[in-house]
Amino acid sequence: MTRNFAQCQASNNLQARDAWDRVASHRQHVTQLLLDAGRSGGRLCVLGAGNCMDVSLDRLLERFSHIALFDLDLNAMEFGIRQQISDQHPGRQKIQCNVIDLCGWTGITDPVLESLGTSSPRWQEVLRSISQFSPSLDDFEPFDVVASNCLLSQIIAPVLLRQPHDPIQISIAIEFRRSHMDLMWKLAGQEGSLVLISDFVATDTSPELRYLSSDQLGEKMFELIRNGNFFSGLNPQILAAELAGHTRVKAGKAHPRAHPPWLWHLYESRAYLVIAFSIINNATLGGLACE
Ligand SMILES: C[S@@+](CC[C@H](N)C(=O)[O-])C[C@H]1O[C@@H](n2cnc3c(N)ncnc32)[C@H](O)[C@@H]1O
């Protein structure tokens, strides 16, 4: 069957629907980071919202006046909202689902995805056109908090799946990473804050992760980075450096912070190590201190 990228993502989301209890501590981490980044009454945007298993919507509704969810998969977002919030919930109208391709993968079908890693001219052409893709988000007012919830790995993974060391594909992955961060900064306008949450290694290549206490995960992260054991294009130290290099950070207008990593038990057979960065607008920092 010829499936496109969006259908593959929808199928992954369907498979993950039973994860609610397993991902409870991940949800707790993510929700707290979003609450910490936003002032009361602010507008929140969640990129890669999927089944919304990583956010407690009722807690976010107490803080934010508007929550815009973005994903390719409308069914997943609607399922996620229904799981948490009844149609009669007074906050339901504050949540908006936006179906949008945030990186230009939507129309790519299985046969093309299967040619990944080959040097087929067609594939190179597809990648070039994707790297020039820019989602049309001009209709949206800037958000107070822009969160990217484990979306970056999904955007980058297909590029590097088969030949993670191919220089052309690495440069395209880097281009995707840069354009995703640009998108976050754009949606945040001049004054919004960012929360970037990124899964960067799975228990497939580091099975011992499952047996470590949360205190041991920070040290483990540095060991994995030293050994090159992470998803290509998602080295947390590079992500940190890229965020710190943005003009708003360099001008002292936004303050970046890396948070200790944690485990995300998305599937019974596989967990991911996750890192998060908050880049909080200075004005928000002052406001939060007073709340
Ligand atoms: C790993 S899931 C994130 C988990 C999700 N936040 C949850 O708790 O269920 C990644 C999400 O990104 C979405 N996604 C992947 N590529 C996308 C793209 N190009 N544009 C928009 N959404 C995309 C997928 O549909 C999926 O819902």
The ligand as an SDF file (V2000), in Angstrom:
LIG
                    3D

 27 29  0  0  0  0  0  0  0  0999 V2000
    6.0250   11.8590   18.6920 C   0  0  0  0  0  0  0  0  0  0  0  0
    4.5070   12.6140   18.3320 S   0  0  0  0  0  0  0  0  0  0  0  0
    4.3880   13.7900   19.6600 C   0  0  0  0  0  0  0  0  0  0  0  0
    3.6310   13.2230   20.8220 C   0  0  0  0  0  0  0  0  0  0  0  0
    2.4040   14.0190   21.1650 C   0  0  0  0  0  0  0  0  0  0  0  0
    2.7560   15.3320   21.6270 N   0  0  0  0  0  0  0  0  0  0  0  0
    1.5690   13.2750   22.1580 C   0  0  0  0  0  0  0  0  0  0  0  0
    1.6620   13.4970   23.3480 O   0  0  0  0  0  0  0  0  0  0  0  0
    0.7880   12.4490   21.7290 O   0  0  0  0  0  0  0  0  0  0  0  0
    4.9040   13.6750   17.0230 C   0  0  0  0  0  0  0  0  0  0  0  0
    3.7120   14.3510   16.4280 C   0  0  0  0  0  0  0  0  0  0  0  0
    4.1830   15.2040   15.3990 O   0  0  0  0  0  0  0  0  0  0  0  0
    3.2800   15.1580   14.3220 C   0  0  0  0  0  0  0  0  0  0  0  0
    4.0250   15.5310   13.1220 N   0  0  0  0  0  0  0  0  0  0  0  0
    5.0520   14.8700   12.5450 C   0  0  0  0  0  0  0  0  0  0  0  0
    5.4910   15.5330   11.4630 N   0  0  0  0  0  0  0  0  0  0  0  0
    4.7360   16.6580   11.3640 C   0  0  0  0  0  0  0  0  0  0  0  0
    4.7120   17.7360   10.4480 C   0  0  0  0  0  0  0  0  0  0  0  0
    5.5320   17.7850    9.4060 N   0  0  0  0  0  0  0  0  0  0  0  0
    3.8160   18.7180   10.6510 N   0  0  0  0  0  0  0  0  0  0  0  0
    2.9500   18.6620   11.7060 C   0  0  0  0  0  0  0  0  0  0  0  0
    2.9260   17.6680   12.6060 N   0  0  0  0  0  0  0  0  0  0  0  0
    3.8020   16.6640   12.4310 C   0  0  0  0  0  0  0  0  0  0  0  0
    2.7650   13.7370   14.3010 C   0  0  0  0  0  0  0  0  0  0  0  0
    1.5140   13.6380   13.6620 O   0  0  0  0  0  0  0  0  0  0  0  0
    2.7140   13.4000   15.7920 C   0  0  0  0  0  0  0  0  0  0  0  0
    1.4420   13.6660   16.3080 O   0  0  0  0  0  0  0  0  0  0  0  0
  1  2  1  0
  2  3  1  0
  2 10  1  0
  3  4  1  0
  4  5  1  0
  5  6  1  0
  5  7  1  0
  7  8  2  0
  7  9  1  0
 10 11  1  0
 11 12  1  0
 11 26  1  0
 12 13  1  0
 13 14  1  0
 13 24  1  0
 14 15  1  0
 14 23  1  0
 15 16  2  0
 16 17  1  0
 17 18  1  0
 17 23  2  0
 18 19  1  0
 18 20  2  0
 20 21  1  0
 21 22  2  0
 22 23  1  0
 24 25  1  0
 24 26  1  0
 26 27  1  0
M  CHG  2   2   1   9  -1
M  END
$$$$
